[in-house]
Amino acid sequence: MAPPFMVSIPHRLGRDEALRRLKSGLDTATSKFGQYFVVEEEIWADNQLKFRIAALGQTASGTIEVFDDRVRLEVELPWLLDRIARRAQKMIEGEGTILIGRK
């Protein structure tokens, strides 16, 4: 299995504001990219989201953790999804930046 796919998005919002923006923005992201994946599980605990998604007949699981100065996405991906994610990393980082409201 490939190493986890990780993206770190810096911010200056503080943990609580970044968390609020992230939670409100995830619905928008899901509707925007919902034709590509299905969220099978979403569990929030304090500042961490554990999730499982399905895409292209495969499943992936990961976490999104919100810190005072960054948001970190870490996902365990099967080979095909890993290849796609690594090629789309800049787009994923850009969408994450938009999601938390940092221009």
RADA-V254770 format. One record per pair of residues at least 24 apart in sequence whose C-alpha atoms are under 6 Angstrom apart, sorted by the first residue. I is the first residue (numbers start at 1). GAP is how many residues later the second one is. Records with the same first field share a line. If there is no record, write none. Layout:
BEGIN
I=GAP  GAP
END
This chain:
BEGIN
4=71  72
5=69  70
6=67  68
7=65  66
8=63  64
9=61  62
10=59  60
11=58  59
12=57
14=54
15=52  53
18=82
21=79
22=78
25=74
END
